[in-house]
């Protein structure tokens, strides 16, 4: 059998002396690097569907309920009463709030308010006290016209001082002397409220620490000449 003979297989000579025509055509398709190019896969991206936002429905204002005739009359009465409060506040003033009284003005017919003087009692008030150890003696004053003079105050202090026992006087003798000097030195102009003075003896024992003589001028003046 010769080399160029053919056998029933169809392509024995090509296997012996060279590559098949199909292989040669495939070899020509190779790149210079000797690698077969990869097939590129065509990928298609899915289309994105637009997102639909849900819009919340707007709330409709509540419809007012129908009112009966009695309810409508009651509402009208309340409205009328409220209008009286707003537009006529002077009808609700109490005796304590009536310090301002409307008086006609000379310019443009405007209303001015003149301030009334409130009556708070006597103009001059206060007291002298001897206290401590369960004792509480007081000489008070409440005068509208003239304040108490220094002479009157010294007389009142002497009056309650005479009610003390010898033991009570002994624990307050220095306090009494300081009080009389203070009252006498206040004349002739006196002292103006508020005045709160406390006088005590020196070196008081534990049981006598609250023994004292007090001066209280709560309103106005006192101890004038």
C-alpha positions, 0 to 999 in steps of 0.5 A: 500500500502506497503513502498516497493511497486512500482507504475507506475512512475518508481522510487517512492521508490527511492524518498522515501528511498534514492537518485537515482543511478544517484545522488549517482554516481554524489556525488562520483565525488565531491571533498572533499570540497563539490564543484563541479569542474568547467569545464575548457573551452578549448580556442584556440588562433588564429594564428598570421599571420606574418606582411609583410613589404612593401619595397619601390621601389628604384628610378632609375636614370633619363636617360639623354635626348638625345642632339642634335648636336648643344647642344653637340657642345655648351657643348663642347665649354663650357667645353673647356672654363672652362678648360682654366680658370682652367689650364690657370688662368694667362690669366684672370689676370687684370692689378691690379692683375698682381703684381706677375710675374713668374721668372725662378728659379735656382733649379729644374726648378720650377717657383717662383713669384717675388712681384712687387712694386705697384705705389701708388703715392707719398711716402709722403702725408699730409696737414695743415688746418685752419677750422671752421666757414665756413672757410677751408684753406689748405696747402697740400704736395705730394712728392716722393723723400724727405718729407717736412721739418719743415721749409717748413711746417712752411712757408706753415702754415704762408702762409695760416695764412696770409689769415685770418681776424683779427676776425678769427685769434683771435679765433685761435691764441692759436691753431696756436702757438701750431701747430707751436711748434709741427712742430718745435719740430718734427725736425730733424727726423720728424713724421711718418704717420698716424698723425691726430692732432687738436689744438684749443683755450681755452674758445671758445664760442658756435659759435666758437667751431669748429674753429681749426688748423689741422695737417694730415700726411697721408703717409710717414714722414714729418717735418724733419730737 
